[in-house]
Amino acid sequence: MLDTFRNAWKIPDLRRRIVFTLFMLIVFRFGAHLPVPYLSADAMKAFLGDSGGGMDLFNLFDTFTGGAFQNATVLAMGVSPYINASIIIQLLTVAIPSLERLAKEGLEGRKKINKITRYLGIALAFIQGAGLYVTLYNMGSAITNPSVLTFFVIVLTFTAGTAFIVWIGEQITEKGLGNGVSMIIFAGIVSRIPSAAKAVFNTYVTGTSYSPIGIIKAILILLVAIAAITLVVFFTNAERRIPVQYAKRVVGRKMYGGQSTNIPIKVAAGGVMPIIFASSIMAFPSTIVRLLNGGNVPQTGIGGTILNCLSSTGPVWTTVIYGILYFLLIIFFTYFYSSIQFNPIEMSNNIKKSGGYIPGIRPGRPTSDYISKITSRLNLIGSLFLGIVAVLPIIIGSVTGNNAFQIGGTSLLIMVGVALETVQQIESQMVMRHYKGFLE
């Protein structure tokens, strides 16, 4: 990876793209420290602290924005509204024929879909900002001068921050390296690593619990992190290649076809999306209760018991129930997301139209059934992998009593996925620029 960046730096165009990407990420981190008028940062930190650092939508906001949410800054909402809009549009593309036609129109269709997604993301940012304002207003001391003007100033500031981040992401995608929105989330997560490492070091090495056992725990956490990164890299790059043979055909006086190729299908094709879906579903009830109850979550009664079972920071038995439900939801959403993104019948028809076939499998329905069977097996392996990566930090947090690991699986998948995607894009850019062509 270091050799790839070193060689890319020698190419002027790639060097400009790298510098531009770094500059836009610096602008993003600078905006993450601009305070919002009439809003108390201490109240935002107290609001996050009420959830115990567990799996809450607002803690996801804070993780993806690199601490901008708890500091009550302009970019507090981050790109989460835009991501939610993207998910909604993807789901509606399957259900609404007009959106499906746009998705099949190529570049122009994708531009129109991106425009719709952008406007929907801004609308969701305004709605989420309004809901957050109501919650903070019910807390009492979070807003310094509550009024109608204050409402619009705070909510429109949150909305403008989200629009600005989306613009930065689009600029990175167009003029920089990698996917812009993914790079922004990556930068936000990476910015939290030093503080998380310092917290672990202070807790187990130099804190009040200093002992040889504390040092052993810190070393074990480091070894588990290295093993998890290795596992994520392996499964992210793992794929099943389906061989395809193309028949020979004569066009005019020339013969075409006859070559062999393959269709690569990734084991974890859904990436981090099933985990985001599952965590959003699990955190939705407690988030709504906190919005309606002034930021507080009841801990007693039937309602409190149910919410504890949907939280990763309750007693041990509720944490076990949460882990099982979370694991099952990840498996479900892995199959669900694969069914939306992957169509075996369409792939079978495309192979047949191109004059190809899978050796040993007849074209048509047998080919689509064969691809469906392989996809189902890969989804099972991929869902088990995602479930382990997502639940393992929860188990570690429950055993060690440190809730800082609760969102570690999601963050790890995002970081590894974005890093691998960026390196692959740099390598493809280098190959394109070193290709001499046929003239020489």
N, C-alpha and C positions, 0 to 999 in steps of 0.2 A: 504493500500500500504506500509506503514512504517513497519507494522508487517511482511509483506511478505519479505521485504529486511532484517529485523532483524533476521528472522528465516533462511533465505538463508545464512546469514553470518556465521551461526553456522555450516554449512556443508562445510568441507574443499574443496571439488571440486568446489562448487559454489563460495566459497570465492576466490579461485584462478581465476575463470572466471571473477568475478567482478573486482578484482584488475587488471587483464590483460586488461579488457575493459577500465578502467579508465586510465591506463598507455598509451594505444594507443591513447586515446582521448587527453591526455596531449601532446603527441608527435605531434598530428595534430594541436593543438593550438600553439605549439612552432613553427612549420613550417609556420603558418599563419603570423609570424612576421619576417621571413627572407626576406630581400629585393632582388629584381631582379636587376642584374647589368645593367647599362646604362638607367635605367628607373626612372623617377621622380614621387614620390608619390604625390606631390602637383598637378601635371598634371592629375593624375588619379582621384584625388578628384574633380578637376575642371571639368573633363570629366563627372563624375557622377552628379555633381551639375547642369550641363546644362539641364538635364532632369527634374529638379525640384523635384526630389525624387519620381517620379511617377512610374507607372507600366512599366518598361523597362527591357529588358532581362538582361542588365548589372546590374541593381539594384537587380534583382533576384539572379544573381551571387554573388553580395556582401552580400545579406541576407543569402544565403545558406553557404557561406564561413566564416561568422562571421566577416566581415570587411576586409578580406584578399585581396579582389579585389581593394578596394579604397586605400589600403596601398601599392599597387604594390609589393606584396610578391610572393614567389615561388608558393604558393598554390592558386593563384588568380583565376584560372579557376575552381577550385573546382571539384565536381563530376558531374557538369552539362553535359559535353560531354558524360560521361558514361551513364547518365540517358537518354539523347537523343538517344544514341546507343541502349539502352534497349527498348525504345519505337519503334524505327525503326525495330528492330529484331522481336518484338512482332507482329507488323503489317505485316512484311514479312512472318512470320510463317503461317499466314492464306493464303497468296497468293502463296507461294512457296512450292510445295509438299515435296521436300527434307528436308526443315526445319521443316515441319509439322511431318514428320516421325521421325526426331531427337527428337522432343518434346515428342513423344509417346514412346520413347525407355527407359524411366526411368532415372536412375541416370547417366548412361554413356551418354545418349543423352543430358541431361541438362548440363553436363560438357563440351561437345562440343559446345553447344549453348553459354554457358558462355565464352568460349574461343574466339568464333567469336565476341561476344559482347565486350569483352575486347579489342581486336585488333581494332574493329570499333570505340570504344570510344577514343583510342589513336589517330587514324587518324583524328577524328573530333576535338580533342583537338589541333592538329597541325594546322588544317584549321582555327579554331576559333582564335587561337593565331596569325596566320598570318594576318587574317582580322583585329584583334585588333592592331597589329603593324602598319599596313598601316594607320589606323585611327589616332593613336597617332603620327605617322610621319607627317601626314597632319596638325596636331595641331601646329607643329613648335618647341615648347620648351619641349615636353614630353620626347624625347630621346636625351640624352646628346652627343652621338657620333654616329650618323647614318652611317651605312655602311652595307655591306653584312655580315660581321662577327657579327656585332651587331644584325642584323636580326635573324641569326641562334641562337645566344646566348639567346636572349629574347624568341623566339618562342620555342626553345627546352627546355628552363627552364620551361615555362608554361606547355609544354607537359609532361615533367618529373614530375612536381608537380601533375598533374592529375593522372599519372600512379602510383605515390607513394600513393596518397589518395586511389585509387582503391585497391592497395595492402593492405593498412591498413584496409579497409573495409572487404576484404576477410579474413584477419587474425582475425578480431573481430567475423565474422560470424562463423569461424571454431573453434576458441579457446576461444572466449568470450561469451557475451550474446547479443541476438537480432540480427537483420540484420545490417551488418556492415555499408553499405552505408547510411541506414536510421539513424543509430546512429551518423554518422559524420554530416549529415545535421542537426540533432537534436542538436548536440553540437554547431554547428555554429549559429543556431537561438537563442539558450539559451544564448550564449555569448553576444548577442546584447540586451538582456532584461535590464540589469542594465543601459546601456547608454540611452535606450529608456525611461525608467522610470525617469531617471535624467532629460532628456529633457522635459518631460511632467511636472515634478515638477518645473523646472526652468521657464517654460513658463507660468504656471497658478498659481503658489504659490509664488515663490520668485523673479520672473522676473519683467520687467518693467510694465507688465499688472496686477500687484498685486491688487486684489480687492476681495471682497466676491464672486462676480460672477466667478472669476477665480478659487477659491477654490471649488465652486459648480461644475464647469466644470470638474475639476480634479476628484472629487468624482463620478460624473456621468460616466466618462470614466472608472474608476475602477469598478463600478457596472456593466457597460455594458460588460467589460472584463470577470467578474465572471459569468455573465449570459451566455455569449457566450461559455465559457469553459464548463459550465454545459450542455448547449444545444448540443455541439459537442460530449461530452462524452455519452450523452443519445442516440443520433442518430448513433454514431459509434458502440455502442453495440446492437442497436435495430435490430431485425431480425424477419422474418416470418417463422414459422416452418410448413412445409407441412407433414402431417402424412402419413406414409407408413406402410402397413400391408403385412407381408410375409406369404404365404400359407404353410401349413404343407406338408412335403414330407418324404417318407420312403426311407432310403438308407441302404440296408442290413437288419439288425435287429434293427436299430435305427431310431428314428423320429427326423427330423430337421425342423426348421422354426416355424412358428406360433407366433412369437413375433412381437411387434409393435415398430416402431421407427419413426424418423422424419428427414426431410431434411431442415437444417437451411439456409435461404437465407437472407443475410444482406440487410438492407434498403439502406445503403451507400456502396454498394459493390465495387464501383470504387475508393473509398477513395478520395485522393487529385488529382488523375490523370486527371479527367475532368477539374479541375481548372487550372492545369499546361498546359494542351492542349489549353484551351481558352485564358489564359494569354499570351502564346507564340504566338498564332495567332494574338491577338490584338497588341502585342508589336513588331511583326515582321516588319511591314512597317517603323515605326519610327527608329527601330534599323538599318535597311538597309540604310535609309537616313543618319543616323549619321555616319555609316561606310564609306559611299561614299562622305560625305560632311565635313569631318574633325571634326566630333563630334558635329556639329551644326544641328539644326532642324529649317526649315523656319517657321515663325509665321504669314506670310501674304500671300495673294493670295489664289487661289483655293487649291493648294497643302498644304499650311499651315492650311487652314480650315479643310481639310480632316484629316490631321495628328492630329489636335486638337480634332476632334471627336473620334480619336483612342487613345486619351491620357486622363488620369484621373486627370490631373493637369491644364486643360485649364479653360475657363470661365464656368459659371454654366450650361448654356444650352448645351455645349459640354460634360460636365461631365455627364449630364442626358442621352445624346445619348450614351456615352461610357458605362454607367451602364446598359442600356437596351440591347445593343449589347453583352456585356459581359455576362449578365444573360441568353440570348438566346443561346449563344455559349456553356455555361455550360450545359444547358439542352440537346443540341444536342450531345455533347461529352459524356454525361452520358449514353445516349442510345447507342451511337456508341461504347464506351468502353465495355458496357455490352454485346453487340452483339458479340464482339470479344472473351471475356472471358467466356461467358456462352452460352451453346448450349442445349436448351430444348429437342431437338430430341435425342441427344446422352444420356442425362440424362434419358429420357423415355425408351430408349432401354436398358440401364443398369439396370433400375428397373425391366423391363420385364424379362431380362435374369436371374436375381437373384430370380425370382419367387415372386416378390412383386407387389403391386398395391396400388393406392391411393383410399381409401374408397369412394365409390360413383362415381368413374371415371373409365371408361373402359381402359384397357391397349392399348398402341399403340398411334395412332394419337390423340385421345381425351386427353390422359395424357399430351402429349407435348403441345397441345393447352391450357390446363389448367395451366401448368407451365409457358407458355409464357404470359398468361393473368396476372398471379400473378406477374411475373417479370416486366411486363410493368407498373403495378400500383406502385410497389416498386420503379422503376426507376423514375417515376413522383415525388413521395414523396422525394426520395433522391436528385434528381436534384433541386427541389425547395429549399431544405435545403442547398445544396451546394451553390446555387445562392445567398441565403440570407446571408450566412456566408461570401461569397466573396465580395458582393456588400455593405454590412453594413459598413465595415471599410472605403470604398470609400465615403459613405454618411457622416460618422463622420468626415473624413478628410476635405470634402468640407464645412461642417458646421463650424467646428472649425478652418479651415485654416491651419491645421497641416498635411502635406503630409506624416508624418512618419507612418500613419496607413494604407497606401495604400496596402501593402502586408501582412497586419495583418491576414486576413482570411486564406490565404495559409499557413502561418507560424503556426497558431493555429491548423489547421487540422493536419499538420505534427507532431507537438509536442505531441498532444493528442494521435494520432494514434501510434506513436513510443513508447510512455510511456505505453499505454495499451498493446501493443504487447509484450514489454519487460517483463512487470509484468506477463502476461499470460505464457510466456516461463519459467520464474523463478518458477511459481507455478507448471507447468507441470514437470519441473526438480525435484522439491521437492517431488511431488507425486511419481515419478518414483523411487527416492532413498529411500522413506519410505515404499515402497510396499514390504511386507514380502514374497509374493509368496505362493505356494501351499505346500512347503516342511514342513512348521511348523504346 
